[in-house]
Amino acid sequence: LVRALITTGRRPALGFEMLSTDDMPAIARYLAGSPKDAAGLGDAVNWKRTGWPDWRFYQPIAQAALDAGLPIAATNLSRAAIEALRRNGLAGLGPAVATQLKLGAGPSPATRAAMAQEIRESHCGHAPEGALDKMVDTQWARDARMAEALARAGGRDGAVLIAGTGHARRDRGVPAHLARHAPGTSVASVALLEVDAKLTAPAEYAARWDGGSLPFDYVWFTPRIDDVDPCEKFKQQLERLKK
């Protein structure tokens, strides 16, 4: 997709959810010495400490950008900001950051309830109820920071964000925040969804999302990585943590 945009003459900035604003100095230092080599970028930002899948899965995307001379942007909240959110919710960010991110009063009650339910399901029922409000605040602020970073980095020729599907939702993800940070800007949301042998029509996939419709502009179906229940994987991780 990045290469396809480039072939049309576009030169968008490339943002990664997986990179926080703390990483920008390290990215700048690395690219100053290796402007066309994405292979070492993961080590430059200490990618292994992030907990994301191996850098080799993301490297081809970054390489496509570097080959064309596109800027790479770290879009996520700083680690200090995330820690402040975990402790005190949106109030922990302070008025200056809240104004910069255009957070307003936070999500509406209906949106907050939907986000909380999504967090419960994504944590397979193990998310502590007492922490859900702050987890929703963190998600809301992360999406706002990504929108602000995209609007800033993409002022010349737009931007592409590599992020999880929850962040790509039109109704309450980064696109919703972009409406405040870059009003009037065209936005296209593309979700990559694994196929399920039990689902044979697009409408059946839509039924799995709250509201019964796909909150994206486009869906690109991909092969399944495996058939293991993700909650079983999560359960195994919890048991390892307890040990």
N, C-alpha and C positions, 0 to 999 in steps of 0.2 A: 504493500500500500504506500509506503514512504517512497519507494522507487517510482511508482506510478505517478505520484504527485510531481516528483522531480522531472519526469519525462514530459510533463505538460508545461514545464517552464516555471513551476512554483518553487520557492525556496523557503519553506516553513521552518520555524524553530522546532526542535524535537525535545519534548519534555518527558521525563520519566517519573511516575509516582514513587518509584523505589529509591529515588535520590532526594535527599533533603537539602534545604538551603545551606546547611552546614557544609555540604560537599562541594559547593561552587568554587572555593579557593583551590581545592585539590584538583578539580576538573580543569580549571584554568591553567594551573601549573603543568599538569600532564599534557594537555593539548598544545601548550606553548612549545614543548619539546617533541611531541609526537602527534602532529595535527591530523594525520591520516591513518592512525593505527588504533582501532578500537579494542584490540586484544588486551592491552595493559590497562585499560580504563577501569576495569573492575578492581584490580589490585590497587590502583591509585586512590580509590574511594573506600578501600577496605570492604568490598562487597560482601565477603563471607560473613561479616558480623551482622549483616542486615537480616539474615534469616530467609531471604528470598531464594528461589531456585538458582542454580548455578549461572554465573554470568554468561557462559557460553550460549545460553538460550536467548539472551538479549543482545549479545554482541553483534549478530548480523544486522539488527535494526540500527544500532549505533554506527556500524560500518557504512551502511547505506547513506546515513546522514553525513558522515565525515568525508566519504568519497565525493560528495557534492558540495562540501564546504558549508553545510548547515550548522547553525549554532545548536549546542546541546544545553538544555536547561534542567536544573534540579528544581522540582516544583513543590515538594512536600514541606510540611512544617519542620522547623528545627527541632532537634531532640529536646531542647529546653522548653519549647512551647508545648510539645506533647506532654512532657512531665507536668507542666503547669495545669494543663487541661485535666489530666488524670487526678490531680489533687483538688482542683477547685472549679472544674467545669469552665464554661466560657468566661466567667468572671476572672479566671486566673490569667487570661491573656492581657488584661489591662485595656484601658480605653483607646490608647493610640493604635494598638494592633487591631482591636475590634473595628475601629474606624477604617483603617487601611484595608481590612478584609471585607468591609461592608457586611458585617455579621448581623447587624440589626438586633432584634430581640430573639434571634434563633429560630429554629423551625417551628411551624405551627403545631398545635396539639395533635392534629391528625397525622401530620408528617412525622412528628416525634414518635408517636405510637407505632407507625409503620416501620420506622427505622429501628426502633427497639425490638420489634418482632423479627426483623431481618437479622439483627445481631444475635438474637436467641437461636434462630435456626442455623445461622452460620457457625455458631459455637456448639451446635448439637445439644442445646438445652443446658449447657454447663456454664453459661455466662452468669455471674453473680447478679441477682436482681438489684441489689443495693448499688451496684456500679453502673447500671444500664444508662442512667441519665447522663453521666459523665462520658460514657462510651459514645452515646449519640452526639454529645457536644463535640467530642474529638473528631468524629466522622464529619460532622457539619463544618467544623473549622478547617479540617484537612482539605475538603472539597473547595472551600472558599479560597484557601491559599493556592491550590492548584489552578483555580480559575484566574486569580490575580497574577500568578506567575506566567500563565499562558498569555494573558492580555498584554503583559509587559514585554515578554520575549517575542511575541508574534506581531508586534506593531507594524513591521515592514511587510510581511507576506504570510501572516497567519502562523498557526502552530499545530502540531500533532502531539497528543498526549497518549502515552502507553500506560494503561492503568487497568485495574480490575473492573469487572462488569458493573459492580455496585457503584463505582465512581462515574461510570459512563451513562448512567440513567438520565434520561431527559427530564424526568419529573422532579428529582431532588438531588441529583449528583452534580458533577462539575458543570454540565451544560446549564443547569438552572442558575448557578452562581455566575456564570459568564453573562447571563442576561443583565446582571447588575454591573459587572466589571467591564464589559465591552458591549453595551447596548447597540442593537442593530447589526451585530456581527452574525454571519451565517455559521451555523454549527451542524456538523454531521456526527452522529453517534453510531459506532460500529461495534457490535458485540460478537465475540467469537465463542460459540457454544458447542460443547461436545454433543455428538449425536447419542441418542438413547434408543436401543433396539425396540423398546416398548412403545415409543412415540413415532408415529408415521406421518403426521401432518403438522404444519407449522402452528396451527391453532392449539394443538395439544401441548406444545412447548409454552405457548402464551399463558395457558391455564395455570402453569406452575408459578407465575409471578403474581404478586399482590395486585389486585385490580383486574386480573384476568387478561391483561394485554402486555405485549412486549414493550418496555419503556425505552426503545432504541429506534433509530431511523433504519438501520440495516442489521441483519443477523447473518453471520458467516458460519455455517455448520462445519465442524472439524471432526476428525476421528476421535474416538475415546482413547485416553491414555491407558486406562485399565478399568475393570469392572468392580473394583474394591469399593465398598461403601465408605465415603469420605468420613462419616461419623465414626466408623470403626477405626480408621486411621487416627482420628482425633482422640479417641478413647485410649489408644495405645500410647499416644504422646502424653496424655494426662497421667497414665499409670507410670510412665518412665519418670515424669517430673516428681511424682509422689515418692518414688524410690530414691 
